[in-house]
Amino acid sequence: MALEVMHMNRFVSRASGFALTLCLGVLCSSAHAATPVFVLNSLDSTVSVIDPSDWHVTKTIDTGKEPHHLYLTPDERSMIVANAGGDSLTFIDPRTAEVQRVVKGTLDPYQLRFSPDMKWFVTLANRLNHVDIYRWDGQALTLVKRVPTGKTPSHLWIDSKSTSVYATMQDSDELVAIDLATQTLKWRIKTGSTPADVFGSSDDKSLLVAMTGGQEVQVFDITQSPAHLVKTIPTGQGAHSFRALGDGQHVLVSNRAANTVSVIDLPTLSVERSFAAPGGPDDMEISMDRKTVYVSSRWIKKLSIIDLASGKLLKQINVGKSPHGVWTLEHAPRQ
């Protein structure tokens, strides 16, 4: 089955010279206007579009039901919002916040990701218990295989060589690996309670898995088949979502029940420090200069802006119900 999407050129690199315009209320001197910050409001079926020059909501975009996560197309011309309850994908211009296209016919796209080689597009069906693998040619998505999995697929990671998909099953407490070339299950292992987000090391040797039903991050050695647990990192109750700091040395994890964010040192696989993040911190974004973290405060309908060095809460912006995904084009590197 082919899902027609807008015509795009592949492998268009991001324009160089982006200057961060984050000034928390004061417009910085810049050669271009600040690109928007997007927040997905899962229970409102909307996206809040925020101008980071003065932190006001400029518009609200209607989407399909239950938008939870989002991802950038390989050519960086579209941000895809996955509407899990609406069985659709909304394509939005990441610079102008204009809706480009709505693609219907995807089943329960909860979490989504392109492979690093830009050939594959993978979605997890959170309520329907399967993983969908699409072929991406720069113009269209073609469903290649629907892979049945455990209960409630949650988050995924694809290795740097685009060979394996790693996905958590939050209600059967499992981690599975799927071979991309053959679209078959490689292995399945047990994890701690309610595994959520996953983060892979740049050398493809380790996989970090956040335990939302516990208070820790589990680290798995994925050089062996099946993977095996090598370390447990205590972080905080409800460890949930990762975001790389972008320095190649640290990754942040939100602890939703503890209302904190922990900074994990990757070389030592230990918590370097933690800071407060109010209202059930969920997904995060890091500013391009790595000085500021944007946190979706899931339970209080706000986006929280936090200074990374001090952990000080700088500002909160009112958004919609159950804010989940947060993203901007001008962000820190993903490793």
SEPAMAR-154058 format. One record per residue (C-alpha): x, y, z. Coordinates in pm, whole numbers, padded with zeros to 5 digits, always signed. Layout:
! SEPAMAR-154058
XYZ
...
***
This chain:
! SEPAMAR-154058
+00000+00000+00000
+00142+00339-00092
+00070+00653+00108
+00123+00955-00115
+00293+01247+00055
+00408+01580-00081
+00686+01584-00339
+01019+01656-00171
+01382+01647-00270
+01591+01409-00062
+01896+01487+00142
+01856+01865+00149
+02092+01982+00422
+01990+02235+00680
+02094+02588+00592
+02409+02684+00779
+02449+02977+01008
+02139+02936+01224
+02161+03174+01519
+01969+03098+01835
+01718+03368+01917
+01618+03253+02262
+01620+03557+02493
+01321+03482+02715
+01114+03781+02621
+01373+03996+02436
+01424+03957+02063
+01792+03890+01992
+01978+04036+01699
+01958+03773+01427
+01972+03744+01051
+01648+03548+01048
+01327+03513+01244
+01318+03251+01515
+01173+02918+01405
+00869+02808+01606
+00857+02573+01901
+00583+02312+01858
+00396+02144+02145
+00156+01854+02083
-00158+01868+02299
-00266+01505+02307
-00610+01545+02463
-00703+01854+02260
-00594+01711+01924
-00400+02029+01854
-00048+02167+01818
+00050+02490+01996
+00289+02703+01789
+00514+02921+02007
+00735+03213+01905
+01056+03176+02112
+01143+03545+02071
+00872+03645+02320
+00724+03305+02417
+00365+03366+02310
+00143+03117+02129
+00100+03245+01776
-00150+02987+01656
-00312+02655+01735
-00326+02385+01467
-00597+02120+01460
-00467+01768+01402
-00611+01421+01411
-00706+01262+01742
-00431+01208+02002
-00115+01361+01858
+00167+01226+02073
+00498+01233+01886
+00658+01402+01587
+00959+01365+01359
+01133+01561+01084
+01140+01431+00725
+01489+01357+00586
+01485+01667+00365
+01387+01883+00666
+01095+02038+00480
+00820+01880+00688
+00756+01797+01050
+00534+01490+01078
+00284+01476+01364
+00159+01123+01434
-00209+01122+01530
-00249+00788+01704
-00625+00801+01761
-00689+00960+01424
-00495+00704+01217
-00324+00986+01029
-00006+01188+00982
-00009+01569+00967
+00275+01729+00770
+00364+02081+00891
+00625+02327+00763
+00878+02349+01051
+00962+02713+00967
+00623+02868+00889
+00394+02633+01087
+00166+02592+00784
-00010+02259+00739
+00114+02101+00418
-00079+01777+00401
-00268+01517+00601
-00194+01154+00515
-00468+00912+00617
-00461+00535+00631
-00187+00480+00886
-00307+00265+01176
-00244+00401+01525
+00085+00587+01461
+00193+00658+01819
+00573+00678+01801
+00762+00733+01473
+01116+00756+01338
+01310+00759+01011
+01614+00534+00981
+01952+00714+00959
+01998+00599+00597
+01662+00767+00522
+01519+00458+00352
+01282+00339+00625
+00999+00496+00824
+00878+00309+01133
+00569+00364+01347
+00454+00192+01665
+00085+00115+01718
+00039+00173+02091
-00318+00046+02113
-00307-00213+01831
+00015-00393+01934
+00215-00388+01613
+00511-00219+01444
+00465-00085+01089
+00770-00063+00861
+00742+00162+00555
+00979+00210+00263
+01059+00580+00206
+01171+00701-00136
+01157+01075-00070
+00813+01103-00225
+00593+00832-00079
+00559+00587+00207
+00494+00224+00116
+00395-00022+00387
+00633-00319+00365
+00546-00521+00674
+00326-00510+00982
+00504-00690+01265
+00293-00815+01561
+00461-00745+01895
+00395-00749+02269
+00146-00537+02458
+00142-00162+02398
+00445-00069+02185
+00576+00256+02329
+00904+00402+02198
+01167+00304+01943
+01528+00355+01842
+01704+00262+01517
+02077+00188+01517
+02320+00411+01324
+02366+00152+01049
+01989+00129+00988
+01987-00245+01048
+01777-00287+01364
+01471-00135+01530
+01455-00153+01908
+01109-00106+02061
+00968-00115+02413
+00645-00292+02506
+00515-00096+02803
+00240-00332+02919
+00429-00659+02874
+00758-00520+03015
+00967-00618+02714
+01229-00490+02473
+01224-00631+02120
+01462-00606+01825
+01345-00619+01463
+01569-00671+01162
+01495-00395+00910
+01614-00583+00601
+01385-00881+00660
+01125-00710+00884
+01139-01003+01125
+01172-01026+01500
+01532-01090+01610
+01481-01128+01983
+01262-01041+02280
+01376-00987+02640
+01216-00884+02969
+01276-00541+03122
+01175-00359+03438
+00832-00209+03494
+00661-00019+03211
+00953+00055+02977
+00911+00376+02777
+01170+00573+02583
+01493+00426+02445
+01825+00592+02364
+02113+00426+02182
+02482+00508+02222
+02658+00648+01914
+02874+00333+01888
+02565+00106+01879
+02689-00088+02181
+02447+00023+02453
+02076+00095+02475
+01927+00298+02759
+01564+00222+02850
+01356+00441+03085
+01132+00258+03333
+00817+00463+03385
+00682+00205+03627
+00998+00232+03838
+01263+00488+03918
+01554+00387+03701
+01710+00362+03358
+01823+00016+03250
+02128-00019+03025
+02145-00311+02782
+02441-00447+02587
+02308-00480+02231
+02628-00619+02078
+02499-00965+02167
+02180-01140+02055
+01969-01128+02257
+02073-00814+02445
+02144-00841+02815
+02117-00604+03110
+02451-00461+03221
+02360-00173+03454
+02075+00001+03634
+02092+00378+03685
+01866+00521+03960
+01716+00849+03833
+01372+00924+03979
+01021+00785+03997
+00858+00753+03658
+01168+00769+03436
+01019+00831+03097
+01175+01028+02808
+01529+01097+02682
+01686+01390+02503
+02055+01414+02416
+02233+01725+02541
+02420+01739+02212
+02775+01733+02348
+02824+01361+02289
+02868+01310+02663
+02529+01353+02828
+02164+01258+02789
+01870+01392+02989
+01586+01176+03120
+01256+01313+03252
+01124+01153+03572
+00752+01215+03537
+00633+01113+03883
+00932+01264+04065
+00894+01598+03880
+01265+01605+03801
+01505+01576+03510
+01831+01382+03552
+02149+01444+03355
+02320+01112+03276
+02693+01106+03203
+02730+00858+02916
+03096+00757+02965
+03030+00650+03325
+02658+00569+03289
+02577+00753+03609
+02360+01048+03711
+02567+01365+03719
+02291+01582+03867
+01915+01632+03874
+01693+01940+03879
+01325+02014+03936
+01080+02010+03645
+00718+02075+03747
+00389+01926+03640
+00481+01577+03524
+00774+01636+03288
+00742+01433+02970
+00913+01503+02637
+01196+01757+02615
+01382+01971+02364
+01725+02134+02400
+01809+02475+02256
+02080+02489+01991
+02330+02649+02232
+02259+02373+02488
+02174+02629+02756
+01799+02577+02784
+01562+02281+02806
+01198+02298+02699
+00984+02051+02894
+00624+01951+02828
+00461+01962+03173
+00203+01694+03104
-00029+01737+03400
-00055+02117+03418
-00104+02217+03051
+00220+02412+03026
+00552+02423+02846
+00827+02483+03104
+01148+02666+03010
+01443+02570+03235
+01800+02700+03250
+02019+02394+03211
+02319+02515+03410
+02130+02624+03721
+01815+02413+03690
+01611+02731+03745
+01260+02752+03604
+01264+03057+03377
+00918+03066+03229
+00600+02868+03168
+00368+02899+02868
+00006+02790+02873
-00068+02527+02609
-00340+02263+02562
-00449+01952+02750
-00188+01683+02816
+00107+01840+02631
+00334+01562+02509
+00577+01605+02219
+00785+01925+02203
+01019+02013+01917
+01188+02292+01725
+01403+02293+01412
+01681+02484+01587
+01783+02223+01842
+02100+02071+01985
+02250+01764+01811
+02073+01436+01885
+02383+01261+02024
***
